[in-house]
Amino acid sequence: MSQSSTLVIGIDVHKNSMAVADVAQEHGAEVTYRGTMGTHQGDLDQLIRQMPSKATHLICVYEAGPGGYWLYRDLTQKGDACWVVTPSLMPKKPGDRVTTDRRDAMPRARLARSGALTAVDVPKVEDAASRDLTRAREDTIRALQSAKFRLKAFWLRHDIRYTGRATWDPAHLRWLSAVVCPTPTPPIVFQAYVRAVHEPTARLQRLEQALQDQLKSWRLHPVVEALQALRGVQFTVAVTMVAEISDLTRVDPPRELMKCLGLIPADYASGEPRRQGSLTKAGHAQARRALVEGAWAYRYPTTVSRHRQLRRETPPKVIHDIRGKAQVRRCQRSRRLVSRGQHPTVVTVAMARELAGCMWAMAKQVPVTPYSQDA
């Protein structure tokens, strides 16, 4: 039997080390554990040199994690194939509770050879930059919400009441600067909580401005502009969706996009009985959250504001046609679900799933600049 020229390498990546195992592509070949090594550039060169000389084609496999995609980019620049697999879809034995570097690296090589692993789409550098901005914006919003909650809790403890109508408007901010506490200690705490609100607010404005500047030179800028023609899809929803998924048309049919977003119900059909559960919530949580946020707009009657009319003037006619058909379809389905007595949250999630399909159809009609060679 001749030795296969293709070698599958399973890697268990940590912060400062990598565990490596390899197996030949031919059937019946044994998995070889190569031990651990570092994560520097010289260590990657050593990894390639350790492979058998007859292996002319290498396929490296590792799990996606907090370390990002630097290993994928380094290996692909060397001309080798690399798969980044989803940890949640890794086959595992129910009774196997022993986890070591060796027991993690060897099954990855074996499963990759058999084709039992699902590789994720690795974003290019410019797409990852936009994704980092959208995620930093979302983290800042959560920090701002927590800071406001702590400040309101301080008011409640000290019976400080604001008599105005709206909070966090200019009148409310002027009132904050004039609050007087009875003892010296509470003002120190109060001003610390106020600064904790102002700092994320300023950071949020900087991030949103950076998103606007990044969008001007981004190759997916036409897609973001076209998606804003949909009702409920403003700039932040559109840019978050595109930054998380990158190319919306890389999956076909659009139901696969809904599956990637975790917007399909869980299905239990073992035997004759069949039961559908709640959403799978698998995949891109940030994009799913943005879609659901935009879908809440369908609670209100259809009106065309001046801002929305300006957003609709930019896309071409084919985008307007898709938007019009989608609007009629979603309105009819929303009224039908409400008349059946469905919970408003269920109706909103159904509208978010419909929005994902409409976005996929729009992205198919928008020309996108291809990647540059060095991206």
N, C-alpha and C positions, 0 to 999 in steps of 0.2 A: 504493500500500500504506500503510495507516494505521500509525502508530507504536504499539508495544505500551506499555501503561501499567505493565507489570511489568518491573522491572529487577533483574537478578541481579548481585550484587557479590561478587567474590572477593577475600579479604584474606589477606595473608601477615603474620602477627603476630610481632613480635619484642619484646624487653624495652622498648625506647624508641622504636620506630618501627613503622609499618604500611605495607605496599605494597598499593595498591588498584587493581583493574581491574573494569570493569562491562561488561555485555552485555544487550541487550534480549531479552525472552522470545520475540519473533517469530523464525521460522526464517530463517536466512541473515544475521542481524545480525552485525556485526563487533565483536570485543572491543576495548574502549578502555582503555588503561592510564593511570591518573590520577596516578601517581607515588607518593611516600612522604609520610607525615605522622606526627605524634606520637601518643601514646597517652593523652593527657589528655582530660578531659571536653570542653573547648573544641574539641579536634581532632575528636572524634566529631560535634559539631554542625557543624563545617566540612565533614566528609565528607558529611553529609546535604544541606547546602546546595549542594554541588558537583554533585549529581546533576541530570539534566535536569528541567525544571519539569513535563513531561508524565508523568513517572514517579510514579504515585500509590501504587504498592505496591513495596516494596523487600524483597529476599531476600538477606541477607548470609551468606556461607559462609567459614569458616576452619577450620584443622586444630586438633584437640585437642593441647595441649602442656603444658609445665610452668607456663605462665602462668595456668592455671585457666580459670574461666568468667566472669570479670568482664565481658568484652566482650559475651558473650551476654546477661547480665543487663542491662547498660546499654542495649543495642539493643532488647531486648524491652520494657523500660520505656518506650521512646520510641514503641512501637507498631509496630515493624518486625519482620519475621520473620528469624530467625537459625538457621542450621544449623551444628552443630559436627560435623565429619566425622572418621572414624578415619584416622590417617595410614597404617596398614598396609594399608588397603583402597583407597588412592588408586591409580588406574591409572597405570602408568609404562611408558615404552618401555625395553626392555632395553638399548639402546645409547646412551640419553640420559644423559650424565654431567655435564652443565653445569647448575649450580644458581645462579640469581639471583633477586632479589625479583620481577623482572618475569616470569620464566619460571615462578615459583611461583603468582603471583596470577592471571595470565590463564587458565591451564588450569583453575583451580578455578571460575572463573565459567562457563567453557564447559562443563565436566562437570556442574556443578549445573543448568545449563539443560537438558541432555539427560537428567537423572535418573540419572546413572551413579554418584552418590555415596551413601554410607550414613551417615546422621546418627546420632549417639550420643544416649542419653538423658541429659540434663543434670540433675543432682540439685538439689533445692531447698536453700535455705540451711540449714534444720534438718537435712536428711539429710546434707549435706556436713559439718556439725559432728560428727555421729556417725562419719562416715567418717574424719575427721581424727583422732579419738580412737583408733579401732581401728588405724589405720596408725601412729600414734605409739606405741601399745602394742607393735606388731610390731617397730618399729625399736628400741625399748628392749629387747625380748627378744633381738634379735640382738646388741646392744651388750653385754648381760649375758653372753651365751654367749661372746663374744670375750674379755671381761674374765676370765671363769673359766678359759678356755683359757690365757691368758697367765700367770695365777697358777699353774696346775698345771705349766706349762712351767718356771717359776721353781723350784718344788719339785723337779722332776726334775733340773735343773742342779745344785742344791745338795744333793741326796740327803736331802731333807726328806720324811719318810714319815708319813702319818697311819694309825694302827692301828685306828681306829674302823670301824664298819660303814657308815654312811651319811654322805655329804658334805652340807655346807651346812645341817645341822640345828643346833639350839642347842649340842649338845656339840662339834660341829665348829667353830662360831664361837668358842667358849671356847678351843679349842685354838689357833686362829689368833692370838688375843691373847696367848698364852703362848709362841709360837715365839721362840727365841733363835738369832741368827746369830753366827758366830764373829768377824766383823769389822764395823766400823761402817757400811761402805757397803751391804752387802746388806740390813740392816734398813730403810734409807731406801727402797730399791726395793721391798722386800716390803710395807711399809706403803702405798706408792703403789698397788701392785696390789690390796691389800685394799680401799682406798678406792674404787678403780675398780669393784670388785664391789658394794660397799655402795650407791654412788650410783645405779646403774641399778635396784637392788632397791627402794630407796625411791621412785624415780620410777615404777616399775611399779605399786607399790601405790597411788600417787596417781592414776595414769591409770585403773586398774581401778575405783577409787572414783568417779572422775568419770564413767566409763561407766555405773555403777549409777545415779548421780544424773541423768544425761542421759536414761536410759531411762524414768524415771518420767513425764516430760512429753513424751516423743516420741510422735508419732501412730502409729508402727509398733510400739509396745510390745506390743499384743496378738499380733502376728505372731511377735515374738521369744519370747514366753511359750509360744505354741502349738508352735513348732518344737522346744522343749526336751523335748517328750514323746517325740521320736524317740531311739532308742538311739544313743549316740555324739555326740549334739548337746547339748553343755552350753552354758552362757551365752556363753562367748567365741566358740564356733563359730556360734551362732545370731545374735548381734549383729553379727559380722563379715560373715556372709552377707547379712543384711538391709541393713547399712550400705553394702555395696558395690553391691548390685543395686537397692536401694530397693524398688520394687514388683515382687515376684516374678511377678505375674500380667500384667505388661505385655507379655509374649511368650506366644504361643499357636501351637502346642502346646508341652508341656514340653520337647520335644527342642530347641526354639529356646533354652531356658534352658541346657540342657547345652552347646549350641553357643557361647553367650555366655561360658560358663565354660571353654571349651577342653577339655572332657572327652570329645569325640568323636574317633575315630581319623581320621587323614588318609587320603584315598581317592585312589588312582591308577587311573583307568579309561579311559585313552586307547586306543581300539581295543578288541579283544576281551579281552585279558588284564586282570584287575583285581587290584589289590594294595592292602591296607590297611596303613598305616604306624602310627607311634606317635601319641600325642595331638597335636592341633593346638596346644594351650597358648595359644590366642588369647583375648583378653578379660581378665577380672578375675582376676589372678594371686592376689591376697590371698584372695578367696572360694574359689578352687579349692584353695589350700593348706589353708584351714580345713576344707573338706569332706573332703579326703583324710586329714587328721589325725583327724577324727571317725570316718571309715570304718575306721580301724585297730581300732576296738573290736570289730569282727566277727571278729577272730582268736580271741576267747575265747568260752566257752559263755555262753548267755543266762542272766543272773541279774538279779534286781530288788533292788537295794540300797535302803536307806532313803532316801537322797538322791534316787535316781531315782523312787521311789514318790511322794515329795513333789512332784516336778516333774510327775508325771502327774495329780495330783489337780486342778490348776487348769483345764486345757482342757475344753471341752464334750465331749459324747458323740460328735459327728461327728468330732472330732479323734482320739478314742480308736479309733474304727472304722478310720480311715485308718492310724493307727499300727499296729494289729493286723494288717491286711492287708499292709502294707508289711513288717512284721517277718517274717511267714511267707514272703513272696516273696523277701526278701533272704537269709534263712537257707537256703532251698531252692536258690537260685541259687549262693550261696557254696559249699555242699557239692558241687554239681554241677561247678563250676569246679575245685575242689580235687581231686575225684576224677579229673578229666581230666588232672591234672598241671600245671595252670597255676601260674605263679610267684606267690608271695604278693602282690607288688606289683601285678600285673595284676588279681588278685582284689580288692584294696583299691580300685583305681581304678574297677573295675566297681561296687563297692558305693557309692563316692562319686557315681557317675553315677545310681544308683538313688535315693540320698538327695536329689539335686537334684530328681528327679521327685516324690518324696514331699513335699518342701517346697513345691513349686508347688501340689500338690493341697491341702495344708493352708492355704496362703495364700488360695486361692480361697474357703475356707469361713470366713475370719476377717473381720469387719467392721472397716474402717479409717477413721479420721477423715479427711475430705478436707483438702486444703491450705487454709491461710488465704490471703487475697487478697494479703497483703504478704510471703508466704514466697518 
